[in-house]
Amino acid sequence: MALTGTSQHRWWKEAVVYQVYPSSFLDTSGDGWGDVKGITSKVDYLKKLGVDISTKVRKQTWDTTSVTTRRVPSILQFPVIDPVYGTIEDVDHLIVELKKRDMKLMMDLVVNHTSEMHAWFLESRSSLHNPKRDWYIWKAPRRAADGSPLPPNNWAQILGEANSAWTYDKHTDQYYLSLFTPEQPDLNWENPDVRAAVHDIIDFWLTRGACGYRMDVINLISKVQTFPDAKPALGPDRRYHPGSQYYVNGPRMHEYLQEINQKVLRKHGAITVGEMPGVSDIDEVLRSVGSESGELNMIFIFDIVDIDNEPGKVRFTLHGWDARDLRRIIDKWQHAMIERDGWNTVFVENHDNPRSVSRYTDDSDAFRIYGAKLLALMQITLSGTLYVYQGEELGMRNVPRSWDPEKDYKDIEAINFWKKSKALYGDTPEKMAEAKTILMRKARDHARTPMQWSAEPNAGFCAEGVKPWMRVNDDYKEFNAEKQLRDTGETGERMSVYHFWHTALAYRKQHKDIFVYGTFEALGLESKEVFAYVRQGERKEDARIVVLNFTGTEVRWEVPENLEIQEWIMGNYGGIEKNKGRTLILRPWEGLLGTVVIG
């Protein structure tokens, strides 16, 4: 029997979205930065993979040696395109080429903050009386005993908790709120003129043919207006602490989202996915993505990408997990959205997290391919709109430990973390080794290395002789798209990761009534090694079993008594010649998909 809400079929629920990080996708201009024309040149590659929507994640990393407006990760000027990527006409051409292939473009919307170089902010900071002064959040300083300025409260910067979330402006003797970095001042959404300007931006790209938006940190746009001090969560020896309780899903967020929907999105029939970190309460999430909420179609739930964070601590920590934790998270959200008429996103990788094959499996040469296919098999069999991040379809992995944090890492979060670690533990080799391990496991840089297109110099990302904006991962000669497109194989073991994804996505679409809209039942609830579940369509005979070994060892797993395996139809080791009895012997990182009869 189907659970409620699954009968409401929508094209965007069945879609496969490919997330592009333009800076690292493909450079056609010869400046070492990816561009829009590079995306357009690869639409056939995406179509062959099985993609329906391409989304541009416009946010950039900081180049600490040369911070220029073209590398600012937020609004610059609208309606324009950052020249490093191309022109508006280039985007128009991309939309045309996608439409020719029955594909769509989703844009990235960053409106919690702008660049410090944005014309709005340049006006705002010019004087206390400028008409755009209250387009941003300005506060008078507290004063130290000697009269020197201090931040208005103790909120920590999100991308460097050792620093204040407030930046002092000497010219006007006030602080502006900059939750992420000093170069990214937060907009004041309390101001109706700001909201109207944002609405115009959203309307602009939808009118030009974009199908919708990925809304960057959209749940941070409303702040508690008294701006109270945060609790000293990081300990009494720290000056600054996370203030998230005062700006994550703030008091007017739902009002603002409903206003966007009513005034802009609805008339275009646009689709939306919200990036909403720090929210895991089912009722609160459904206020945004319930079918009658009038806000968003779906949001990125961060529970899986937070699985290895120490509870209550900042992101750059390490915490053990096993299949029980994964099962708990997925079971929670699969049931919540299916039964309560909301909608999920399915993803394990994006530009703000390390590579999934390194994070959740074993990225060694011996097991990397199996791990990448295991994660593909899990994702294509879960309910929700599926998001694949560039390079995930190749099994791209984290950069090696040999990379120098001070030379090779580009992201401001990693740079701040390394500076803090050196300041605190520079004389303690063991602590610095631990800090490097955390960087190796958690840095965002891992997902931002240039796309590995071929074994040619610079991995085919940019021409020979051109210096890419970020170093190419060392393994590109063995792991690249050109090689994987050739390695078709006929079975899971010999088939490349790309072709495994291609085959798996086609199977998902063929059986969307099961995998997109069907019911979900987790199996083997006590297993620390195996995550298994059954997906079932409206007909009882439309049932599939998925069995995933999330360990690097051989594991015995017992099939529940009420299930009878009919046939194994897909696996990451190939052959699929498993027995159909009660006991399965699963090899390291083995994943299986089969048909099953439910007794």
C-alpha positions in Angstrom: 0.0 0.0 0.0 1.5 3.3 -1.0 2.0 6.0 1.6 0.3 9.3 1.4 1.7 12.0 -0.9 3.3 9.6 -3.4 0.5 10.0 -5.9 1.4 13.7 -6.5 3.8 13.1 -9.4 5.8 16.1 -10.6 8.5 16.3 -13.2 11.0 17.9 -10.9 10.6 15.1 -8.4 11.8 12.6 -11.0 14.6 14.8 -12.3 18.3 14.3 -12.0 20.2 17.5 -11.3 23.9 17.9 -12.1 25.6 20.5 -9.9 28.3 22.4 -11.7 31.0 24.5 -9.9 31.8 26.7 -12.9 35.3 27.8 -11.8 36.4 24.2 -11.9 34.4 22.7 -14.7 36.1 23.6 -18.0 38.1 26.6 -19.1 37.6 27.7 -22.8 39.0 31.2 -22.5 42.6 30.3 -21.5 42.7 32.2 -18.2 42.7 29.1 -15.9 39.1 29.6 -14.7 36.1 27.6 -15.9 33.4 29.4 -17.8 29.9 29.2 -19.2 31.1 28.2 -22.6 32.8 25.3 -21.0 29.5 24.1 -19.5 27.8 24.5 -22.9 30.5 22.4 -24.6 29.7 19.5 -22.3 25.9 19.3 -22.4 26.0 16.2 -24.5 28.2 14.6 -21.9 25.6 15.4 -19.3 22.8 14.2 -21.5 24.4 10.9 -22.0 24.9 10.5 -18.3 21.2 10.9 -17.7 20.9 14.4 -16.4 17.7 16.5 -16.7 18.8 19.8 -15.1 22.2 21.5 -14.9 22.6 23.9 -12.0 25.4 26.4 -11.7 26.8 26.8 -8.2 28.1 30.4 -8.7 29.8 30.7 -5.4 33.6 30.9 -5.5 36.5 30.2 -3.3 38.8 33.1 -2.3 42.1 33.5 -3.9 44.0 34.9 -1.0 46.8 36.3 -3.1 44.5 38.4 -5.3 41.0 39.1 -4.1 39.2 40.8 -7.0 35.6 41.4 -7.7 35.5 38.6 -10.2 36.1 36.0 -7.5 33.7 37.3 -5.0 31.2 34.6 -3.9 28.0 36.6 -3.9 26.0 39.2 -5.7 28.1 41.6 -7.8 26.0 43.5 -10.2 22.7 42.4 -11.8 21.9 41.9 -14.5 25.5 41.0 -15.5 27.6 37.9 -15.6 31.0 38.0 -13.8 33.4 38.5 -16.8 35.5 35.5 -15.8 32.6 33.3 -16.7 31.4 35.0 -19.9 28.4 37.1 -20.8 24.6 37.1 -20.5 24.6 35.9 -24.1 26.7 32.9 -23.1 24.1 32.0 -20.5 21.3 32.5 -23.1 23.1 30.1 -25.4 23.6 27.6 -22.7 19.8 27.6 -22.0 19.1 27.2 -25.7 21.4 24.2 -26.0 20.0 22.6 -22.9 16.4 23.0 -24.2 17.4 21.4 -27.5 18.2 18.3 -25.5 15.1 18.6 -23.3 17.2 19.7 -20.4 16.9 22.8 -18.1 19.1 25.3 -16.3 18.8 26.0 -12.6 20.6 29.1 -11.4 22.4 29.7 -8.0 20.9 32.5 -5.9 23.1 34.1 -3.2 21.1 36.8 -1.5 21.9 36.5 2.2 25.0 38.6 1.5 26.8 40.5 -1.3 30.3 41.3 -2.1 32.0 44.2 -0.3 32.6 45.5 -3.9 29.0 45.5 -4.8 27.7 49.0 -5.7 25.0 48.7 -3.0 27.6 48.2 -0.3 29.9 50.8 -1.6 27.1 53.3 -1.2 26.0 51.9 2.1 29.5 52.3 3.7 30.1 55.7 2.2 28.3 57.6 5.0 25.8 57.2 7.9 23.2 59.0 5.9 23.4 57.3 2.5 20.0 56.1 1.3 21.4 52.5 1.1 22.9 52.6 4.6 20.1 50.3 6.0 20.4 47.9 3.0 23.0 46.2 5.3 23.2 45.5 9.0 25.2 48.2 10.8 25.7 48.6 14.5 27.5 51.0 16.8 30.5 49.4 18.5 30.8 48.4 22.1 33.8 50.1 23.8 36.8 48.7 25.6 38.1 50.5 28.7 40.5 52.5 26.6 37.7 53.5 24.2 38.7 51.2 21.3 35.9 49.7 19.3 34.6 46.2 20.0 32.1 44.1 18.0 28.4 44.6 18.9 28.1 41.0 20.1 30.1 37.8 20.5 28.9 36.0 17.3 31.6 34.0 15.6 32.3 34.1 11.9 30.9 30.9 10.2 34.0 30.3 8.1 36.5 31.0 10.9 35.1 30.7 14.4 38.2 32.4 15.9 37.1 35.6 14.3 34.1 38.0 14.9 31.1 37.9 12.6 31.3 41.7 12.6 33.7 43.8 10.6 34.7 47.3 11.7 34.4 50.2 9.3 36.7 53.0 10.5 35.2 55.6 8.1 31.8 55.5 9.8 32.9 54.1 13.2 30.4 51.2 13.0 30.4 47.5 12.4 28.6 45.6 9.7 27.5 42.0 10.0 29.5 39.6 7.9 28.5 36.1 9.0 30.8 34.3 6.5 33.8 36.6 5.8 34.5 40.3 6.1 34.2 40.5 2.3 30.6 39.2 2.4 28.4 41.8 4.2 24.9 40.5 5.1 21.9 42.2 3.5 19.2 43.7 5.7 16.1 41.8 4.8 14.0 43.8 7.2 14.3 46.6 4.5 11.4 46.2 2.0 13.6 47.9 -0.7 16.2 45.1 -0.3 13.5 42.5 -0.8 12.1 44.2 -3.9 15.6 44.3 -5.4 16.1 40.6 -4.7 12.7 39.9 -6.3 13.8 41.7 -9.5 17.0 39.6 -9.6 15.0 36.4 -9.3 12.5 37.5 -12.0 15.3 38.4 -14.4 16.8 34.9 -14.9 13.4 33.2 -14.8 12.2 35.5 -17.6 15.4 34.5 -19.6 14.5 30.8 -19.4 16.0 29.4 -16.2 13.7 26.8 -14.6 14.4 27.8 -11.0 17.0 28.3 -8.3 19.3 26.7 -5.8 19.0 29.2 -2.9 22.2 29.6 -1.1 22.0 29.7 2.8 18.5 31.0 2.3 17.5 30.2 5.9 19.9 32.8 7.3 18.2 35.9 5.8 16.2 36.7 8.9 18.0 37.7 12.1 16.7 38.3 15.6 16.8 42.1 15.7 18.1 42.5 19.2 21.3 40.7 18.2 21.9 39.2 21.6 25.2 37.5 22.7 25.5 33.8 21.9 25.9 31.2 24.6 29.6 30.4 25.2 29.4 27.1 23.4 33.0 26.9 22.5 34.2 27.4 26.0 35.1 30.2 28.4 38.5 30.8 26.8 37.0 31.8 23.4 35.9 35.4 22.6 33.4 34.4 19.9 30.8 31.7 19.7 28.2 30.5 17.1 25.2 32.7 17.1 23.1 30.4 14.9 20.2 30.3 17.2 19.6 34.0 16.4 19.8 33.7 12.6 19.1 30.1 11.4 15.5 30.0 10.4 15.0 33.4 11.9 11.7 35.0 13.0 10.6 36.3 9.6 12.2 33.7 7.3 9.0 31.9 6.4 7.3 35.3 5.7 10.1 36.3 3.3 10.1 32.9 1.5 6.3 33.1 1.0 6.6 36.6 -0.3 9.2 35.4 -2.9 6.9 32.6 -4.0 3.8 34.8 -4.3 5.4 37.7 -6.0 7.9 36.0 -8.4 8.2 32.2 -8.4 4.6 31.2 -8.8 4.0 33.2 -12.0 7.0 31.4 -13.6 6.2 27.9 -12.3 9.8 27.9 -11.0 11.4 25.1 -9.0 13.4 25.8 -5.9 15.8 24.0 -3.6 16.9 25.8 -0.4 20.3 25.4 1.2 19.3 25.4 4.8 22.2 24.4 7.1 21.6 23.8 10.8 18.0 22.6 10.5 17.0 19.0 11.3 13.6 19.3 12.9 10.9 17.6 10.7 8.1 20.0 11.6 10.3 23.1 10.8 11.5 21.7 7.5 7.9 20.8 6.4 7.0 24.5 7.1 9.2 25.2 4.1 8.7 22.2 1.8 5.3 20.8 2.6 3.2 20.7 -0.6 0.9 23.5 0.8 3.7 25.6 2.4 3.9 28.1 -0.4 7.7 28.4 0.1 10.1 26.0 -1.5 9.9 22.7 -3.4 12.7 21.0 -1.4 15.7 21.8 0.7 19.1 20.2 1.2 19.0 18.2 4.4 22.5 18.3 5.9 22.3 15.4 8.3 24.3 13.0 6.1 27.0 15.5 5.3 27.2 16.3 9.1 27.4 12.7 10.1 31.2 12.8 10.9 31.0 16.1 12.8 31.4 16.1 16.6 27.9 16.8 17.9 27.6 20.5 19.0 31.0 21.4 17.6 32.2 23.2 14.5 32.5 21.4 11.1 36.3 20.9 11.2 36.1 18.0 13.7 36.1 14.3 13.3 33.5 11.9 14.7 33.0 8.2 14.1 29.9 6.7 12.6 28.6 3.4 11.2 25.7 2.1 9.2 23.2 2.6 12.1 23.8 6.3 12.0 23.2 6.4 8.2 20.1 4.2 8.6 18.7 6.5 11.3 19.1 9.6 9.2 17.8 8.2 5.9 14.9 6.3 7.6 13.8 9.6 9.3 13.7 11.7 6.2 12.4 9.1 3.8 9.4 8.5 6.0 8.9 12.1 6.9 8.6 13.4 3.4 6.7 10.4 1.9 4.2 10.2 4.7 3.7 14.0 5.4 3.6 15.2 1.8 6.9 17.0 1.6 9.9 16.4 -0.6 13.5 15.2 -0.2 16.7 15.9 -1.9 19.1 13.0 -2.4 22.8 13.9 -2.3 26.1 13.0 -0.5 28.4 15.5 -2.2 28.6 19.2 -3.2 31.0 22.1 -3.5 31.0 22.7 0.3 32.0 19.2 1.3 34.8 16.7 0.6 34.5 14.0 -2.0 32.0 11.3 -1.0 34.1 8.3 -2.0 36.8 9.5 0.5 34.4 10.5 3.2 32.0 7.5 3.4 34.0 4.7 1.9 37.6 3.7 1.1 39.2 5.8 -1.6 42.3 3.7 -1.9 43.2 2.3 -5.3 42.0 -1.1 -4.2 38.4 0.0 -3.2 37.8 3.4 -4.7 35.7 2.1 -7.7 33.6 -0.1 -5.4 33.0 2.7 -2.9 31.9 5.2 -5.6 29.5 2.6 -7.1 28.1 1.7 -3.7 27.2 5.4 -3.1 25.6 5.6 -6.5 23.5 2.5 -5.9 22.3 4.0 -2.6 21.4 7.3 -4.1 19.5 6.1 -7.2 17.3 3.9 -5.0 16.2 6.6 -2.5 13.1 8.8 -2.8 13.7 12.5 -3.6 15.1 14.7 -6.3 18.6 13.4 -7.0 21.6 15.8 -7.1 24.9 14.6 -8.6 27.9 16.9 -8.1 30.5 17.3 -10.9 33.2 14.6 -10.8 31.1 12.4 -8.5 30.1 10.4 -11.5 33.8 9.6 -12.0 34.6 8.7 -8.4 36.9 11.8 -8.0 38.5 11.7 -4.6 40.1 14.0 -2.0 43.5 15.5 -2.7 46.5 13.6 -1.2 48.0 14.3 2.2 51.2 15.6 0.5 49.5 18.8 -0.6 50.7 21.9 1.3 47.9 23.6 3.2 49.6 27.0 2.8 50.2 26.7 -1.0 47.7 24.3 -2.4 44.5 24.9 -0.4 42.4 27.9 -1.6 39.3 28.0 0.5 39.0 30.6 3.2 37.6 28.1 5.7 40.6 25.8 5.3 43.0 28.8 5.4 41.4 30.1 8.6 41.5 26.7 10.2 45.1 26.2 9.4 46.1 29.6 10.7 44.2 29.0 13.9 45.8 25.6 14.3 49.3 27.0 13.8 48.7 29.8 16.3 47.4 27.4 18.9 49.5 24.3 18.3 52.4 25.3 16.1 54.9 23.9 18.5 53.1 20.6 19.0 53.7 18.2 16.0 51.0 15.8 17.1 48.4 18.5 17.2 49.4 19.8 13.8 49.3 16.3 12.3 45.8 16.0 13.6 44.9 19.4 12.1 46.2 18.2 8.7 44.2 15.0 9.0 41.1 17.1 9.5 41.9 19.2 6.5 42.5 16.0 4.5 39.1 14.7 5.5 36.9 17.8 5.7 38.1 20.7 3.6 35.9 22.1 0.8 38.9 22.3 -1.5 38.6 18.6 -2.2 35.4 19.1 -4.2 36.8 22.2 -6.0 39.8 20.8 -7.8 39.5 21.1 -11.6 37.3 18.5 -13.4 39.3 15.6 -14.7 38.4 15.4 -18.4 41.4 13.6 -19.8 45.0 12.5 -19.2 46.2 15.6 -21.1 48.1 18.3 -19.2 45.9 20.0 -16.6 43.5 17.1 -16.9 42.0 18.7 -20.0 40.5 21.4 -17.8 42.5 24.1 -19.4 45.1 24.2 -22.2 48.7 23.2 -21.7 50.7 26.1 -20.5 47.8 27.7 -18.7 47.9 27.7 -14.9 44.6 26.5 -13.5 43.2 28.6 -10.7 43.6 25.6 -8.4 45.9 22.6 -8.6 44.6 19.6 -10.4 44.4 16.4 -8.4 47.5 14.2 -8.9 45.5 11.1 -10.1 44.0 12.6 -13.2 45.9 10.4 -15.6 44.2 7.3 -14.3 40.9 8.8 -13.3 39.3 11.0 -16.0 36.1 11.2 -18.1 37.7 10.3 -21.4 39.0 7.0 -20.0 35.8 6.2 -18.2 33.7 6.8 -21.3 35.7 4.1 -23.0 35.4 1.6 -20.2 31.8 0.6 -20.8 32.1 -3.0 -19.6 29.0 -5.2 -19.3 29.1 -5.9 -15.6 29.6 -3.9 -12.5 33.2 -4.7 -11.8 34.7 -3.9 -15.2 32.2 -1.0 -15.9 33.6 2.5 -15.2 32.1 4.6 -12.4 30.6 6.9 -15.1 28.9 4.0 -16.9 27.7 2.6 -13.7 26.0 5.9 -12.9 24.6 6.0 -16.4 23.1 2.5 -16.1 21.8 3.1 -12.6 20.1 6.4 -13.5 18.4 4.8 -16.4 17.1 2.1 -14.2 15.8 4.6 -11.6 13.9 6.5 -14.3 12.5 3.2 -15.7 11.2 2.3 -12.2 10.3 5.7 -10.9 7.1 4.4 -9.3 9.3 2.4 -7.0 12.4 4.5 -6.4 10.9 8.1 -6.6 7.4 7.6 -5.3 7.4 4.2 -3.5 7.4 3.3 0.1 10.6 2.8 2.2 11.3 0.2 4.8 14.7 -0.2 6.5 16.0 -3.7 7.3 18.4 -5.1 9.8 18.1 -2.3 12.3 20.9 -3.5 14.6 23.6 -4.0 12.0 26.6 -1.7 12.4 28.0 -2.8 9.0 25.1 -3.1 6.6 22.5 -0.6 5.5 19.6 -2.4 3.8 16.1 -1.5 2.8 13.1 -2.4 0.6 11.4 0.0 -1.8 7.9 -0.9 -3.0 5.6 0.7 -5.6 1.8 0.7 -5.6 1.7 -3.0 -6.6 3.0 -5.5 -4.1 5.1 -7.2 -6.8 6.9 -4.0 -7.6 9.4 -4.4 -4.8 13.2 -4.1 -4.7 15.8 -4.8 -2.0 19.0 -2.8 -1.6 21.9 -4.2 0.6 24.9 -2.0 1.2 28.0 -3.1 3.1 29.5 0.1 4.6 32.7 -1.5 5.8 36.0 -2.6 4.3 35.6 -6.2 5.6 33.6 -9.2 4.5 30.2 -9.3 6.3 27.5 -12.0 6.7 24.0 -10.6 6.5 20.7 -12.4 7.1 17.8 -11.8 4.8 14.6 -11.2 6.9 12.2 -14.2 7.0 9.4 -12.4 5.3 11.4 -11.6 2.2 12.4 -13.9 -0.7 15.1 -12.8 -3.1 14.0 -13.4 -6.7 16.9 -12.0 -8.7 20.0 -9.8 -8.2 19.9 -7.3 -11.0 22.7 -4.8 -10.2 25.8 -4.8 -8.1 29.1 -2.9 -7.8 31.3 -6.1 -8.0 29.7 -7.3 -11.3 28.5 -10.8 -12.1 25.8 -10.6 -9.5 26.0 -14.4 -8.9 24.9 -14.2 -5.3 22.9 -17.0 -3.8 19.3 -16.2 -3.1 19.1 -17.9 0.3 18.9 -16.4 3.7 22.6 -15.7 4.2 24.5 -13.2 2.1 28.3 -13.0 2.2 29.1 -9.4 1.3 32.5 -8.4 0.1 34.1 -5.1 1.3 32.0 -2.1 0.2 29.7 -4.4 -1.8 26.3 -3.1 -2.8 23.4 -5.1 -4.3 20.0 -4.3 -5.8 17.5 -7.1 -6.4 13.9 -8.0 -6.9 12.1 -9.4 -3.9 8.8 -11.0 -2.9 7.4 -9.7 0.4 5.6 -12.4 2.4 
